[in-house]
Amino acid sequence: MKNFGFVILTLALAGCSTGLAQGQNAAADAPSIEAGRHLAEINCATCHAIGAEGESRHPMAPPFRTLSRDYPVTALEEAFAEGILVGHPDMPEFRLAPAQIDDLLSYIESVQERRGG
């Protein structure tokens, strides 16, 4: 009987560690606001104000914090995947991988103006 109890305990602990590993993988796959901020700094900050305040350097480049005024930020997903060709006339074309798109959209969502209050 002692072996049976040991087997049950071992299986229970194995299940816990599997759940923990799956939770860690899910966290690793979750969009990263910090990674998105880094992408924005590299690809966007020369023209756009990418933070929660400040003015854009390019007069036709809207600050990131105001993007949700005109449309849902998630609407940018397809444009980032296919290569943005719209925007201000001298906006460079760039394409992002799916995980990078998720990161950048998470960052952009994080700096949106909060209405009401």
N, C-alpha and C positions, 0 to 999 in steps of 0.2 A: 504494500500500500504506500510506503514511503516513496517509492519510485514513481508511482502514479501522481502523487502530489508534486514531485519535482518536475515531472513532464508538464503538468498543467501550469506551474509557475514559469517554466522556461518558455512555453508557448505564449503565455500572457506577456512576458517581458519582450519576446520577439515581436509581438504585435505592437507593443508600445514603441519600440525602436523603429519599426517600419513606418508607423504613423508619424513619428518625429522626422524621419528622413523625408517622407513625402511633404510634410509641412515646410521643411527647409528648402526642398526643391521648388515648391510653390512660391515661397518668398523670393527665391533667386530668380524665378521667372516673372515676378510681379514688376510692373513698370516702375522705374526709378526716377523720381523727380530730380535728384542730383545729376544723374546721367543725362537727363533731358536738358537741364540747365547748361551742362557742359556742351552739348550739341548746339544749343542756342548761341552760346558764346562763340563757338567756332564758325557756325554757318550764318548767323543772323545779326549778331550784335554790331556789325559795322554799319548797319542801316537802321535797325529797329531798337527801340528801348525794350529790352527783354525782361526787365524787372517790374516790380510793383509800383515803381515811380520813375520819373525822369522822362525826358523828351527824346524822340528818335532823332538820330543824326541826319537821316534822309527825310526831306519834307513829305515825301509820298509814302513813307513806310510807317504804318500805324504801330503804336506801342502794343506790345503783346497783351498787356492788361486790358486793352479795349477790344480785342478781337471778338469777344462774345456779344458785343453790342449788335453786330450785324448778322451773325449766324452762329450755330453751335460749333464750338472748337473741334468737336469730333468730325465735322465736315471736312477738315483738312487732311484726314487720314489718307484718302485716295490721292489727293494732290501730292502728298509727301511720298507715296509709294510709286507714283508714275513720274514724278519729277515736276516740281512747281514751275509753271510757265507763265503764271499770272502774277500780278503784283505791280510793283513799280517798274518802269521800263528797263532799268539797268539791274534788275534783280537777277543774280546768278541762278542757273539751273542746278539743282542737286537732287539726288535720290537717296532715300534712307531705307535700311533694312527694316523688316516688320518690328523687331524688338526696339529699334531706335525710334521708330514712329511712335510706339506706345510710350516710350520714355519722354519724347519731346511733347507729345500731347498732354501727358501727365504734368509736365512742368508748366506748359502754357495754361492749363486749367488751374494750377496752383497760384498763378499770379493774376487771375481775372479779378476785376473790380467786383466788390460785393455791393449789391443794391439793397436799398431799404435800411432799416435799422435804427 
